Amino acid sequence: MNPATAVPAAPVAANCGVAADVPASTPAGGIAERLRALAERPQAMTVRALIGRYMAVYAGRDHTRSQRLAAWDQLLGDFTLERLDSDVLYAARAELKAQPALAFKGRDHEGRRIFRTRPGARPKTPATLNRYMGAIAAVFTWGIEQRLSPRGWVNPCRGIRRLPGEHERVRWLEAEDRERLFAACRASRYPRLFALVLTAMLTGARKGELLSLRWRDVDLAGGVARLGRTKNGDRRTLVLLPQVVDVLRPFVGAPDRFVFGSTRAKYQAPAVVDSAFADALKRARLKDFKFHDLRHCCASLMVQAGADLHVVAEVLGHRTLTTTRRYAHLKTQTKAQAMAAALGEIK
């Protein structure tokens, strides 16, 4: 296979749906036109064309989605939707597992994103393969909703189970570890690192969501921050607890300035905190801990305190409970502890 793949730029978003080609007329005429458009919809839509149309209107903030779809384009781009079924997707997933990861290398003269093989890439984990499957499944679902798939076509991903092992990592910090991390963040050369880390841990927000916050999005008096489009493409409101409000208040700036902006850019651009956070972890003597694990801390602490999984899913911005269920075993532990405390003396 060609190691370079470009996800093609798609047509204008208005042409992605059948409704865009239906002229406005009388109600009866409109229905007739719509039925005729449905009858004449493309029956030879390829996976490559569908990915292109999907990415043209994708509004989420998952920056890895285009890279994952580029891999699917490489594997299945020439397939028409009619030729796809769960058996084809199952075989493609097995082949995808053996392929090295792709890295973004810029755009070609037509503006298409170019991906090439990433040297030294490690084998894909079950969790990674599940994310690849989730990306292409979202494309197929969108194609069905936009009436771009053949009539009666079923999303071929529906017949494939997720690989086990995705939810094994649930990393959080005990109180002593948290205090060491907080102390190291307060001493960081980036003056807002502690505020960023505390906000991440107590809101469950992703790093990219917090770094994109501007002061116009934050209402300290009301104790909320409003995110724009999140990774899932949804809008979400963060609850800012009093301790978060307290650490943010000294940094309040102009509405267009970033809350966690770069000091070099005078907070007019988001900060790059990777090295500062890595230094803080080193000083705190914490291993195998990532910024994203602050999100796990938030969920784990909530579950251990007895919070319902639906509430945790709402806080984290999960669309379904599938991802949130990784924390279910912590709820079981909490119940066991409560039962032991209340009933342990009964014999």
Phi, psi and omega in degrees: 000151178293125182289348180252134180223137177240127174283117188292146174293138186266166174298174180303142186303328183297338181270004183281337184245156180296323185301332183294335182262005183263117181290150177283131179206203178294158180308315181296315180297323180297318178296318180297317179297319180296317179297320179294322179295321178295322180291332184257009182297155185296125180263355183243034178297128178268160177299322180298315180294320180293319177299318179299316179293320180298313182292335179293335182243003182296127184246005180283174183248020177279100185286351179269353186296318181296324179294319179291321179290332175298323178294319177293323177300320179295321183280315192236008188305325183274353178288138168275158183298327180299332185273356182268137170213181185296331178294318178296316180294324179295315179294322180295322178297320178297320178290323179298324180300326183276348183276144174290156181292156178257149178238143180288129183238020178108200182234153177273186185293344178260007177085008180279143180286133183250133178234140177229162181302133179271116182293143177073015182290141179281158177301148181288135178279164175305321179297318179295316179297323176297324178291323175299316179296321178297323181294313182287328177298321178296323178296314181295319178298317178298318179298322177293317180296325182273005179061037178261352180264162177299153181299130179079006182291138181252136178305117184293345178286344183294337182266012184239126179282149175293147179287141179289156175106350184294323189264018183289326184277112171226093188256125174220172185248137171287167186304317182295319178295320179300315182296321178294320178295315179300317180297318179294323179291322178297330181270004184292153176290340173271114191294344183251014183295317180298317179298321179294313182295316179296318179297318179297317183290326185262359175241338184076013181284153176283158181301314181298325179293320180288320181292339179272355181292135170248162184296335177292342179273353189249130175242093183293323180296321179273350179070037180220157171225134185255119178276151173282228176284123180272185179304323181276358182086004181262162172264144184215149177249129178267138173271125180258109178293160183307321181293329176289317177302319182297320182281338180275328188305319181296344185258004185306133181226195180297152185306325183274353179283149179282139179299315178245066184269171179283132178294326180293326180266013180055039175064022176264003176216151179297148180283156170252109191250008186302310183290322179296319179291321178298320178297320180295320178297320180296315180293329180276357179059043179252129179244155179053049178225130181243162179303321181297338179291343173298328176293320175296323178301313181302309182294316183297316180294322178296314182296317180294337177274000176100008181293143178290146181298330177295321178292318178298318178299320178295318180296317183279345181082024176284135179287327179228172180277357184303312181286323183294336184294348176299339181265002186298325182295333177291325177294323177296319178297319179297317178298317181298319179294318180295320179292320179297319181293323184272327190241356187298337183271354182278126181229000000 
